[in-house]
Amino acid sequence: MLLDVLYEDEDLIALNKPSGLLVIPDRWDCKKENLKAILEKKLKQKIWVVHRLDQDTSGLLLFAKNAEAHKALSRQFEHREIQKKYLGLVHGVLKKDRGQIDKPIANCRRHPGLMIIDKKGKPAETSICVLDRFANYSWLEIAPLTGRTHQIRVHLASIGYPLVADRLYGFLDDAIYLSALKRNYKFKEARKEQPLLSNLALHAFQLTFCHPTMHKTMTLEAPLRKDMKSVVAQLKALC
């Protein structure tokens, strides 16, 4: 597998993770492909996981290459000193340009692996900013201030604006087709239309942190993946 390396030095490495790939070994099936194992095999050394992205989320992911860097970066995440920004496409048109979602999140006892809004859960805060509005969608910049599992997905769904292609917290059979966007779309005979976007429309695009040994502020960015970029371009063209 070809890795998209965004930055690398003696202490850390940043990758642009594709959607659909696990970050660490699966709890139930250790044979499933995961980014940590791929990276360790490529670099031929131990790698430390600093933070995680959901399997279906794409974008910027930071790994430490030694224990000292791992400790320093983990401390920054724990103390909320690292700024994370995501890009996401949601169903519906948000009215306000900016908003804050402050709702506690807990594990769902009835459905392991799912998270729910629960007043007895852990505090969770998410900041959202509308970058663009379309007929039935909104293009958002999202900044999670805490790091709960599925936080962005749960929070957006809780206010009635689920992420596109979020089959856990949104719609089960969810994808965007060009035929649904273009009024005079011409179907091609004997060929099934492929969706423009069928993977979760959430991308971790920016991370700002203090380098563990150089002690300087760094901001890294991961280019938006092709399917999301294509859909947003199509939506803008139709406005």
Protein Blocks (a to p, Z undefined) as FASTA:
>chain_A
ZZddfbdcfkbccddddehiafbdcfklmkbccfklmmmmmnopacddfbdcdfklgcjd
dddfbfklmmmmmmmmmnopaccddddddedjdfbfbdcddddddddfklghiacddfkl
ccdddddddfbdcfkbccdddddfbdcehklmmmmmmnopacehiaklmcfbgcddfklm
pmklccdehiacddfblcdcbdcfbdcdddfklopacdddddddfklmmmmmmmmmmZZ
